[in-house]
Amino acid sequence: MSGISILMYHQVGDFRRVRTHRAVYCHHRRFAAQMALLKRLRCSVLTMDQVQACLAGVCPVPSRAVAITFDDGYENFYAFALPWLQNYGFAATVYVVAGLVGCQAHWLRTDGLPDALLMDAPRLREVRRAGIQVGSHALSHVPLAGLSHPTLESELSGSRQILEDLLGEPVTHLCYPYGSHDAAVVAAAAGAGYGTGVTCLRARATSAFDPLALPRKAISLGDDRLGFLWKLLFKNRPKGSAVVRAPDQ
């Protein structure tokens, strides 16, 4: 299995009767089984720093390479996902909406579930001390494609500055809200100093992709072990035009 499977999670917890946005939820028992499967398959679980280095050719891509990412920065990550990551010694990256730290996720109200709580600053520092990488999910969780340059700069540079002040370290990895990106957004991300950007495009990441437009594999509420294994091993090529390159490449 060549390339790197970057797995995309959002919330992990006890979810029932979810009819919409199913890719936003993963039941904690299924998450535990998925992590056990990664361990059983002897997957090499990478940080996004390592993903960046491997795709740039600085170091070889290890066998069965996987990266685990979580969008939005939900509080339930701490209770349901972090213990299993620590149990297996797996790295992971949580992408945080910098302008909504400690607030509630209002964008999922159509699911009929209560607004989910996002991690606050003390919790994020605790998660970082536990070895989890923190990346930016922009400033306000709005689609970025089509925004004016000043607004893009605020969403990207502003969010990075907030998180760096909060954590006391560089934040160089980005996740585009809703996967929304275009050439202008990718160029703005490069200008804001990010090294990688991840999308909602579903494929395995290779050096053919712009590092600021990397694909991932969304893990959904309905993914049992077989579905998870299929995505891990066989969901490798995106449909349509996949590679969004920065203008200077």
BADRENLUM-157780 format. One record per residue (C-alpha): residue number from 1; residue in three letters; y negated, z negated, x negated. Coordinates in steps of 0.001 Angstrom, whole numbers, plus 500000, padded with zeros to 6 digits. Each point is the difference from the previous one (the first is absolute). Layout:
<rogus>
+-----+------+--------+--------+--------+
: pos : code :  north :     up :   east :
+-----+------+--------+--------+--------+
: NUM :  ALA :      Y :      Z :      X :
...
+-----+------+--------+--------+--------+
</rogus>
This chain:
<rogus>
+-----+------+--------+--------+--------+
: pos : code :  north :     up :   east :
+-----+------+--------+--------+--------+
:   1 :  MET : 500000 : 500000 : 500000 :
:   2 :  SER : 496990 : 501344 : 498098 :
:   3 :  GLY : 496438 : 498899 : 500603 :
:   4 :  ILE : 498907 : 496730 : 501589 :
:   5 :  SER : 500536 : 498911 : 503588 :
:   6 :  ILE : 496852 : 498079 : 500953 :
:   7 :  LEU : 500950 : 498022 : 503106 :
:   8 :  MET : 497324 : 499321 : 502606 :
:   9 :  TYR : 500127 : 496824 : 502079 :
:  10 :  HIS : 497347 : 498325 : 502141 :
:  11 :  GLN : 501081 : 496884 : 501889 :
:  12 :  VAL : 503248 : 498099 : 499458 :
:  13 :  GLY : 500970 : 497422 : 502610 :
:  14 :  ASP : 501808 : 499363 : 503288 :
:  15 :  PHE : 499054 : 502981 : 502190 :
:  16 :  ARG : 501544 : 500971 : 503330 :
:  17 :  ARG : 499337 : 502701 : 502591 :
:  18 :  VAL : 497465 : 501879 : 497926 :
:  19 :  ARG : 499399 : 503399 : 501590 :
:  20 :  THR : 497189 : 501467 : 497892 :
:  21 :  HIS : 499128 : 500044 : 496293 :
:  22 :  ARG : 503621 : 499185 : 499153 :
:  23 :  ALA : 499413 : 500905 : 496344 :
:  24 :  VAL : 497636 : 497013 : 499811 :
:  25 :  TYR : 502773 : 497465 : 500635 :
:  26 :  CYS : 503155 : 498975 : 498155 :
:  27 :  HIS : 502209 : 497191 : 501299 :
:  28 :  HIS : 500472 : 497352 : 497345 :
:  29 :  ARG : 503801 : 500189 : 500175 :
:  30 :  ARG : 499920 : 503724 : 499355 :
:  31 :  PHE : 497548 : 499478 : 497171 :
:  32 :  ALA : 502367 : 497485 : 498413 :
:  33 :  ALA : 502891 : 502471 : 500328 :
:  34 :  GLN : 497893 : 502793 : 498486 :
:  35 :  MET : 499066 : 497898 : 496989 :
:  36 :  ALA : 503654 : 499044 : 499541 :
:  37 :  LEU : 500905 : 503689 : 500061 :
:  38 :  LEU : 497431 : 500810 : 497312 :
:  39 :  LYS : 501554 : 497276 : 497861 :
:  40 :  ARG : 503530 : 501241 : 500679 :
:  41 :  LEU : 499007 : 503551 : 499049 :
:  42 :  ARG : 498411 : 498664 : 496785 :
:  43 :  CYS : 496688 : 501631 : 500775 :
:  44 :  SER : 497183 : 499630 : 497493 :
:  45 :  VAL : 497151 : 498458 : 501997 :
:  46 :  LEU : 496654 : 500884 : 498414 :
:  47 :  THR : 496444 : 498767 : 500233 :
:  48 :  MET : 497371 : 502608 : 500785 :
:  49 :  ASP : 498817 : 499649 : 496382 :
:  50 :  GLN : 503490 : 501110 : 498951 :
:  51 :  VAL : 500034 : 502791 : 502581 :
:  52 :  GLN : 496735 : 501306 : 498578 :
:  53 :  ALA : 501311 : 499857 : 496432 :
:  54 :  CYS : 503295 : 501701 : 500876 :
:  55 :  LEU : 498388 : 502848 : 501933 :
:  56 :  ALA : 497491 : 500538 : 497179 :
:  57 :  GLY : 502875 : 500403 : 497535 :
:  58 :  VAL : 499105 : 496856 : 498060 :
:  59 :  CYS : 503527 : 498693 : 500569 :
:  60 :  PRO : 503145 : 501502 : 501549 :
:  61 :  VAL : 500712 : 499583 : 503698 :
:  62 :  PRO : 502895 : 497532 : 500197 :
:  63 :  SER : 503142 : 500657 : 501949 :
:  64 :  ARG : 499721 : 499357 : 503759 :
:  65 :  ALA : 496300 : 499201 : 499742 :
:  66 :  VAL : 498374 : 498308 : 502994 :
:  67 :  ALA : 496609 : 498408 : 500696 :
:  68 :  ILE : 499436 : 497688 : 502980 :
:  69 :  THR : 496605 : 500054 : 501726 :
:  70 :  PHE : 498481 : 498190 : 502989 :
:  71 :  ASP : 496926 : 501254 : 501837 :
:  72 :  ASP : 497207 : 497856 : 501470 :
:  73 :  GLY : 500875 : 496604 : 498483 :
:  74 :  TYR : 501520 : 498169 : 502978 :
:  75 :  GLU : 500571 : 496255 : 499885 :
:  76 :  ASN : 503621 : 500506 : 501042 :
:  77 :  PHE : 500619 : 501594 : 496589 :
:  78 :  TYR : 499822 : 496529 : 498506 :
:  79 :  ALA : 502491 : 498435 : 502394 :
:  80 :  PHE : 502543 : 502802 : 500428 :
:  81 :  ALA : 499790 : 502502 : 497123 :
:  82 :  LEU : 498942 : 498031 : 496934 :
:  83 :  PRO : 503028 : 497638 : 499985 :
:  84 :  TRP : 502436 : 502941 : 499872 :
:  85 :  LEU : 497989 : 501794 : 497338 :
:  86 :  GLN : 500068 : 496847 : 497897 :
:  87 :  ASN : 503693 : 499475 : 500698 :
:  88 :  TYR : 500838 : 503358 : 498429 :
:  89 :  GLY : 497225 : 500027 : 497415 :
:  90 :  PHE : 498396 : 503104 : 501508 :
:  91 :  ALA : 496469 : 501148 : 499323 :
:  92 :  ALA : 497793 : 501089 : 502903 :
:  93 :  THR : 496435 : 501039 : 500785 :
:  94 :  VAL : 497967 : 498831 : 503003 :
:  95 :  TYR : 497034 : 502187 : 500969 :
:  96 :  VAL : 497204 : 497863 : 501439 :
:  97 :  VAL : 497144 : 500955 : 502335 :
:  98 :  ALA : 497260 : 498414 : 497895 :
:  99 :  GLY : 497437 : 499621 : 502780 :
: 100 :  LEU : 502448 : 498280 : 502360 :
: 101 :  VAL : 501610 : 497362 : 497778 :
: 102 :  GLY : 501054 : 497091 : 502218 :
: 103 :  CYS : 499230 : 501938 : 503203 :
: 104 :  GLN : 502287 : 501550 : 502602 :
: 105 :  ALA : 501294 : 503557 : 500171 :
: 106 :  HIS : 498306 : 501420 : 503069 :
: 107 :  TRP : 501389 : 503533 : 499565 :
: 108 :  LEU : 503440 : 499177 : 501466 :
: 109 :  ARG : 498919 : 498755 : 503433 :
: 110 :  THR : 501666 : 502958 : 501735 :
: 111 :  ASP : 503347 : 498451 : 499083 :
: 112 :  GLY : 499410 : 497238 : 502520 :
: 113 :  LEU : 500542 : 497369 : 497314 :
: 114 :  PRO : 497509 : 497365 : 498854 :
: 115 :  ASP : 497690 : 501041 : 497172 :
: 116 :  ALA : 501818 : 499303 : 496739 :
: 117 :  LEU : 498304 : 497716 : 497493 :
: 118 :  LEU : 499085 : 501373 : 496587 :
: 119 :  MET : 500342 : 497841 : 496894 :
: 120 :  ASP : 496917 : 498027 : 499004 :
: 121 :  ALA : 498634 : 499614 : 496457 :
: 122 :  PRO : 502010 : 496871 : 499003 :
: 123 :  ARG : 503196 : 501620 : 501262 :
: 124 :  LEU : 499297 : 503208 : 498095 :
: 125 :  ARG : 499463 : 498030 : 496799 :
: 126 :  GLU : 503263 : 498159 : 500635 :
: 127 :  VAL : 501845 : 503284 : 500556 :
: 128 :  ARG : 498517 : 501400 : 496796 :
: 129 :  ARG : 501123 : 496921 : 498063 :
: 130 :  ALA : 503482 : 500661 : 501373 :
: 131 :  GLY : 499956 : 503340 : 498170 :
: 132 :  ILE : 499094 : 502318 : 502867 :
: 133 :  GLN : 497514 : 502721 : 499138 :
: 134 :  VAL : 496951 : 500345 : 502262 :
: 135 :  GLY : 498453 : 503398 : 500652 :
: 136 :  SER : 497156 : 501279 : 502153 :
: 137 :  HIS : 500408 : 501293 : 503559 :
: 138 :  ALA : 496305 : 500907 : 500075 :
: 139 :  LEU : 497277 : 497870 : 501560 :
: 140 :  SER : 500332 : 500229 : 503770 :
: 141 :  HIS : 503250 : 501814 : 500881 :
: 142 :  VAL : 498423 : 503219 : 501228 :
: 143 :  PRO : 501224 : 503563 : 499303 :
: 144 :  LEU : 498293 : 501169 : 496821 :
: 145 :  ALA : 500212 : 503787 : 500320 :
: 146 :  GLY : 496707 : 501427 : 501208 :
: 147 :  LEU : 497844 : 496991 : 499135 :
: 148 :  SER : 496698 : 500527 : 498216 :
: 149 :  HIS : 499949 : 499406 : 496256 :
: 150 :  PRO : 497954 : 496755 : 500248 :
: 151 :  THR : 502413 : 498615 : 502601 :
: 152 :  LEU : 502982 : 501033 : 497899 :
: 153 :  GLU : 498490 : 498271 : 496995 :
: 154 :  SER : 499554 : 496816 : 502026 :
: 155 :  GLU : 503566 : 500152 : 501335 :
: 156 :  LEU : 501551 : 500617 : 496580 :
: 157 :  SER : 497742 : 498454 : 497362 :
: 158 :  GLY : 498885 : 497200 : 502309 :
: 159 :  SER : 503536 : 498970 : 500870 :
: 160 :  ARG : 501067 : 500058 : 496375 :
: 161 :  GLN : 497089 : 497769 : 498985 :
: 162 :  ILE : 500760 : 497448 : 502734 :
: 163 :  LEU : 503653 : 499757 : 499009 :
: 164 :  GLU : 499247 : 499792 : 496298 :
: 165 :  ASP : 497556 : 497165 : 500650 :
: 166 :  LEU : 502603 : 498263 : 502169 :
: 167 :  LEU : 502852 : 500343 : 497506 :
: 168 :  GLY : 498145 : 499972 : 496688 :
: 169 :  GLU : 501821 : 503101 : 498715 :
: 170 :  PRO : 499812 : 503804 : 500232 :
: 171 :  VAL : 501195 : 501667 : 503200 :
: 172 :  THR : 500984 : 503584 : 499249 :
: 173 :  HIS : 502407 : 501017 : 502767 :
: 174 :  LEU : 498957 : 501362 : 503398 :
: 175 :  CYS : 501598 : 500700 : 503359 :
: 176 :  TYR : 498179 : 502306 : 502429 :
: 177 :  PRO : 499718 : 498500 : 503518 :
: 178 :  TYR : 502090 : 502074 : 502427 :
: 179 :  GLY : 500841 : 502204 : 497005 :
: 180 :  SER : 496659 : 501739 : 500583 :
: 181 :  HIS : 498927 : 501900 : 496896 :
: 182 :  ASP : 498753 : 503380 : 498884 :
: 183 :  ALA : 498701 : 501480 : 496744 :
: 184 :  ALA : 496647 : 498208 : 500370 :
: 185 :  VAL : 501703 : 496636 : 500600 :
: 186 :  VAL : 502294 : 500494 : 497009 :
: 187 :  ALA : 497013 : 500861 : 497804 :
: 188 :  ALA : 498124 : 496930 : 501267 :
: 189 :  ALA : 503027 : 497816 : 499256 :
: 190 :  ALA : 500073 : 501310 : 496446 :
: 191 :  GLY : 496271 : 499346 : 499686 :
: 192 :  ALA : 500489 : 496437 : 501269 :
: 193 :  GLY : 502429 : 499347 : 497158 :
: 194 :  TYR : 503358 : 499986 : 501756 :
: 195 :  GLY : 503084 : 501091 : 498088 :
: 196 :  THR : 502286 : 500666 : 502964 :
: 197 :  GLY : 499551 : 500688 : 503683 :
: 198 :  VAL : 502832 : 499968 : 502526 :
: 199 :  THR : 500181 : 501926 : 503245 :
: 200 :  CYS : 502223 : 500178 : 503091 :
: 201 :  LEU : 501559 : 503271 : 498882 :
: 202 :  ARG : 503770 : 499454 : 499963 :
: 203 :  ALA : 501758 : 501078 : 496820 :
: 204 :  ARG : 501044 : 498753 : 496586 :
: 205 :  ALA : 497172 : 499722 : 497475 :
: 206 :  THR : 500245 : 502201 : 496919 :
: 207 :  SER : 497629 : 501216 : 497295 :
: 208 :  ALA : 499299 : 503064 : 502192 :
: 209 :  PHE : 497768 : 497827 : 502170 :
: 210 :  ASP : 496448 : 499010 : 499239 :
: 211 :  PRO : 500244 : 496275 : 499097 :
: 212 :  LEU : 497247 : 499400 : 502542 :
: 213 :  ALA : 501995 : 501641 : 502807 :
: 214 :  LEU : 503509 : 498621 : 499660 :
: 215 :  PRO : 502553 : 500217 : 502828 :
: 216 :  ARG : 501990 : 497071 : 501364 :
: 217 :  LYS : 502947 : 499366 : 502286 :
: 218 :  ALA : 499111 : 498067 : 503153 :
: 219 :  ILE : 502519 : 497318 : 500981 :
: 220 :  SER : 500061 : 499576 : 503770 :
: 221 :  LEU : 501146 : 497348 : 502451 :
: 222 :  GLY : 503022 : 502134 : 500916 :
: 223 :  ASP : 501291 : 500542 : 496461 :
: 224 :  ASP : 503422 : 498405 : 499628 :
: 225 :  ARG : 501862 : 500055 : 496669 :
: 226 :  LEU : 501099 : 503609 : 500479 :
: 227 :  GLY : 496507 : 501182 : 500952 :
: 228 :  PHE : 498488 : 498120 : 497088 :
: 229 :  LEU : 502556 : 501483 : 497599 :
: 230 :  TRP : 499307 : 503521 : 501309 :
: 231 :  LYS : 496282 : 499621 : 499409 :
: 232 :  LEU : 500593 : 498494 : 496584 :
: 233 :  LEU : 502374 : 502673 : 498752 :
: 234 :  PHE : 499294 : 503180 : 501922 :
: 235 :  LYS : 496426 : 500088 : 501363 :
: 236 :  ASN : 498668 : 501738 : 496905 :
: 237 :  ARG : 497910 : 503011 : 500958 :
: 238 :  PRO : 496940 : 499968 : 502254 :
: 239 :  LYS : 499377 : 502516 : 502737 :
: 240 :  GLY : 497136 : 502428 : 499521 :
: 241 :  SER : 497345 : 499714 : 497309 :
: 242 :  ALA : 500565 : 496757 : 498161 :
: 243 :  VAL : 498073 : 499918 : 496748 :
: 244 :  VAL : 496295 : 499171 : 500264 :
: 245 :  ARG : 498513 : 500361 : 496535 :
: 246 :  ALA : 496689 : 498723 : 498738 :
: 247 :  PRO : 497415 : 502763 : 499426 :
: 248 :  ASP : 500127 : 499705 : 496190 :
: 249 :  GLN : 503767 : 500617 : 499808 :
+-----+------+--------+--------+--------+
</rogus>
